[in-house]
Every structure is written in structure tokens, then in C-alpha cells.
Amino acid sequence: MKRLGLDIGTNSIGWCLIEDDTRIVDIGSRIFSDGRVPKSGESLAVGRRIARGMRRRRDRYIGRRSAFLKALVEHGLMPRDSDEAKLVAELDPYPLRSRALDKKLEPFEIGSALFHLNQRRGFKSNRKAERKEGETDGKIASGAKALDAAMNESGARTLGEFLNGQNTKRVRMGGENKDYDFYPQRHHILDEFNAIWNEQKKHHPKLLNETAYAALWRIIEFQRPLKAQMVGVCTFLTDEKRLPKAHPLFQERRLFEEINHLGVTTPGETSRKLTMDERNTLILHLRDKKSSSFSALAKKIKLEPGQSFNKASETRTKLAGNEI
């Protein structure tokens, strides 16, 4: 009987063919490229992933634009004729967005203003956790706060009214500075959409009905949900899924497993397992911490001078706790 053994590494596969568990028939290895940029160590897939993300964003943008334009046409806010639609598109949208807050606009002018809002509907974060105290704002959050401050100072009610009073409509500073003068977010666009709709509805109650509002609002407000991460099959119960790493039960099991593998080493003596009291003390200590150093754990159970943990080394100085 012949048996093939494989040793699969990051950039090589070693193999050995054995006959009758006694004789090596052949042995060797296949080495292939690392799949990373030699200088930076960055994966070669990064460039492809960035390009794919750009294509995906553009496809979604074009699809949303087409859907919004179709809804405007269906509800009488854009002309069906393509030549007439081009004339409407040539209108400067910023004065329209500003006048729409106080004065009556024609149906196609309303459509032009709303279409412009959809073109620049702003950023909306998928962040679920609140920013912790002490964390600094990123470029987008800082730009959004700067925009709010500038709008309050100028007395502008909406983003469109604010931009209409500016000489330039850019959001990024000049030169090599990559920060933002200001950054419109989704709520700026949605607030202006509602302000324009509520004002123009007074002049066109039949045209701007609830059906039209629901159709347009669904497109401009839609946020694609995050994809759920795939969870593998359990090693032991193959008909069940594994617990996600973020699940409290997984964290509890891993914590007990880590502590149960710990032992106390003393120079010149055989290592010993932790006592039940020592184990429970360390588990209670690590349950509300992401990690703790081995020196802190040693103090916690009052190890003698010279004693240490069997898992401690120069490269491993901490023990993971409840990482979530």
C-alpha cells in the first residue's frame, strides 16, 4: 500500500510517497511565488480588489441614477423626450435648490433639483459602534462638522442653499492637502430632499403625492446592508455551523481552553498544572479584558520568584482574554 503525505506551506508544497509504511518511493517539494510584493509584503490581490471595488461602485451609481431618472419620468418630474431631458439637465441646479425652499418651481425644475441631490447623495457610515471617548475624528467626520459649522454661520437652511452662496463647489482643499474643506453626508441630502418636497408640495399637491415620494425616497435613501460573514462547519459536529468568533460562547470556550493549557514552570523542577483556584482566578481576571501580560497573571495568582508560565516566551508575552 502506498501513502502520500503533503506539507502545505504559504509558498511551497512538500510531498513524500511511502510504500508499505517502510520504504520512501519518492520525495520532493514544489516552490511557487509568495503572492506578495517583495518590498512591502502587500498581497498581490490588493490591486485587483481595489479595481473591483471601483467597478462595483460605478455600476451601482449608474444603476441608481437610471432608476431615479426613470422614477422622475414616471411621476411627471422629467420629460420623456431625451432632447428635452438634456435641456433640463443643462439648468444650473444650485439656484434651483435654493429657490425651491421659498418659491414655486416648474415640475421639470423640481425634477432637476432632486436629480442633482441623487447624484451627490453623500456618505453614510455602516459603523455600528459609537466612537469611543478619546478617539479622533477621521477626515470625513471632521469635514462634516466643518460643513455644519459653516452652514450655521452663513444661516443656510440646506446644503444646496449653502453651496449656492459659494464661489466654488469643491470639497477638497488645493495642493497636496488631502483633507476636506467640508464633506456632505447622507443626512444633509435627505434633509434637503424633504425640505424641497414639503415646500413644492404646496404648489403641486397632485403631482407630489405619497406614491411619488415613496418611490423617489426609496432610491435616494437606500443603503446596501453589510454582507454576513461566512461561518464554517464544525470540526466535530459536521451537520452544524461553527460559532462566530464574536459569539460570547466562543470567547468563553476559548478562554477556558487557553487557561487549561497553562502550566507553572520552576527551574530544576517539572512543570505543574494550575490549581482549580488559580484557574478560576485567571478566568475571572481575563473575562473583561482583551488581553493581559503573563507578568500580570503571575502576580494575580502570586507565583514565587523564578516561576513562570509554560506558554510565556520572548515572542509571546500576553494571553488573550475576551477579545470582543
N, C-alpha and C positions, 0 to 999 in steps of 0.2 A: 504494500500500500504506500502511495506517495502522498506527502503532505506539503502544502505550500504555505510558508509564513511570510507575512508582509509587515514592514515597518514604515508607516506613512508619516512623513515629516512635512514641514512647511514648504520646502523646495526640493524634496527628494523622496523616493520610494525605494527602500531596501527590500530584497527578496531572497528567499532561500528555499530550495526544493529538497526535501528529505525523503528517503525511501526506507520503509520498514523501521522508522524511528532510529536508525543506526547509521545510515550512510548518506552523506551530503552529495546529492546528484549535481547540483549547480548552485551558485550563489552570485549575487551582484547587486547593483543599485542603479537607479535611473535618476539623474540630477537634472532639474529644469530651473528656469529663471525664477527669481524670487517673487515677481509680480509687484515689485515696488521700485520707486525711483531711487537709484543708488545714493544720491547726495542727501535727499530729505527724508528718505524712508517712507514717503507717502505712497499709498496704494495707487496702482495704475488705473483702478476703476474710478478714482475721484473725478478725473476729467470727463469720463463718459457719463457719470452720474450728474454732474453739473449741466452738461449739454442736454441730457434727457430732461432734467427739471425745467430748463429754459423752454424746450419744445412743448412740454406739458402745460406750462403756464400760458404760453402764447395760444395754444389750442383752446384752452379753457376761456381765455379772454375773448378770442374770436367767436366762440360758441355763445358766450354770454351776450356779446354785442349784437349778434344776429338775432338771438331770442328776444332781447329788449326792443330792438328795432321792429321786429315782427309784431310784438305786442302793442307798440305805439301805433302802427299802421292799423291793426285790427280795431283799436278803440278810437280812431279818428284823430290822433295826435301827430300823425306824419302822413304825407301824401303817398299814395300807392305808386304813382309815376316816378320812375328813377330820376328823371331830369328835374322834376320839381323837388324831389328829395335832396338833390345836390345843391339847389339854390337855398333850401332851408339850412343845409349843413354849413353853408358859407357865412351865415349870420354869426356875428360875434356873440358868444354865449354869455360872456361876463356881464355886459349891460342887461341882458335878458334876465339872468339870475338875480340881479339886483332889483330891477323894476318889478319882477314877479312878486315881490314881497308887499307891494303897495298898490300897484296899478294893474289894470286888466291887460292880459296878453291874448293874442290870437291863438287858436288851438295849435297851429303848427309851431308857433313860438314857444308855447309851453312844452311841446314835444322836444324841441331843440334844446331847451334848458335841461329837461330831465335826461335826455340822451347824453348830454355833456356830463351830468352827475354820474351816470353809469360808467362812462369812460374812465373816470377818476374816482372810483368809489372808496379809495382809502384802504389802509391796513387794519386788519382785525386779528389780534393775537389769539392763539389757541391755548395760551398759558392758563392752567387750571389753578395753580398755587399762587397765593398772593405774594408780592415781593416782600422779602424779609427786611426787618429793620437793619439799616446799615448798608444794604445793597444799593449801589449807584444805578441811576437810570441809564439805559442804553441810548444810542443815537436817536432812535425813533421816538422813544418816550420823552427824551429831552426836547426834540423838535416839536412834539405835540404840545408840551407845556408852554414852549415859546410861542406857538401859534395861539393858544388860549389867551396868553397874556397880551399878545399884540391885538387880538380881536377885542378884548375888554378895553384896552387903552384907546382904540380907534372908535369904539362904540358900535362896531359891526354886529348885526344880529346873526348873520350866517357867514359861512366861508366864502360863498360867492360874492356877497356884498363887500367883504374884506378885500378879496382879490381884485374886485373891480376898481377899488381905490388905489391899487398898487401900480407902479410904473412897469414892473416886471412880475411875471407869474412863476418864477423859478422857485425851487425849494432847496437846492443845494448851493452852498457858497462857492465862490470862484476859486481859481488856482488849485493847489494840491490839497486843500482842506476838504476832508470827506464828511464833515459834519453837515447838519441841515440848518438852514435859517428857520424853517418851520416844517412840520410834517403833518398833513391832514390824515386823520384816522377815520374809520368807518362811521363812527357816531357823528362826525362833522357833516358827512354827506347825507346820512339818514335824517338828521335834524333839519337840514336844508330842504330835503325832499318833502318832508311833512309840512314845513313852513310854506313852501311854494304851493303844494297841493291844497292846503287849507285856505289859502288866500284866493287862489284861482277858482276853487270850487264855488265861491260866492258868485262868480261871474258866469261859470259854465256848470251848473248843478247837474244837468242831464249827461253831459259829456264825461265829467269827472265823477263817476259813480263808484260804488263799492266794488263792483266786479273789476273795473279797470284798475282801481287802487290795489286790489289783492294780486292781480296778475303782474303788475309792474313791481310791487313791493317784494314779491317772492323772488324775482330775478335779482334785483339790486341788493337785497339783504342776505341772500343765500350764502352760507358759509359751509364749505365741504367738511364733514366731520373727519377727525383723525382715524386712520386705519387701525383696527385692532391688531395687536401683535400676535403672531402665530405661536401657539404653545405646543410643544412636542408630546409624544406619547410616553407614558410612564414606563420605566425600565422593568418594573416588576409586575404591574397590572396593565398588560398591553391593550386592554379594551378601555382604558381610562386615560384622560389627558393629565399631564403634569400640572402641579400648582404653579402659577406665575411667581416669579421671584419677588414681586411686590406683595404677595399674599402674606398676611400675618402668620398663618400656619407654616408656610415655608420658612420664614425667618426664624420661627420658634424651633422647628426641626433642625435647621442648620446650626443654630446656636447650641442646642444640646449636643449635636454631633461634634462640633468643634471642642466643646468643653470636655466631653467624654474621651477625646483623643489626647487631652493634655496629660502630661506626667511631670513629676518633680524629680529633677536630677541633682545629685550631690556628688562632688568629686570623690572618687575612690569607692563609691557605693553604687549599687544597682538602682535604677530609677524606680519610683513608686507611682501608683495611680493616686489621683486626688481622692480625699475622703468625701463622703456624702455632704458634710457641712461645707467643705471647701468648694465643692462643685456648685452647691446651691447659692453660696455667697457670690461666686463669679457670675452665675447666670443672672441673678438679681442686679448685679452691677452693670452688666452689658445690655440688659433688656431695653434701656432707654438711651443707649449710646450707639453711634455708628461704629466706633472702634475704641480700643483702649490699648495703651502700650503694655508690654509684658512686665515692665518695671512697676507700673501702677497696679497691675493684677497681683504681682508678688507682694506688694505692700498690703493689698486688700486682704490676703489670707495669711499675712505675717510669716513669710518664708524666712528661714535662717540665712545669715550672711553666707554667700557662696552657692546657695541653692538657686536653681533657675528652672525654667520650663523646657521640656524636650522640643517644643516647636519653635523656640526662640533661636534666632541666628542673626548674623550681620545683615543679611538681606531681608529678614522678616522680623520686624521689631514691634508689630502690632497684631492684635487679634480682632477680627471683625465682630461687631455686635449686631444690633438690629439696624440694618442698613437703610431701612425705609422709615 
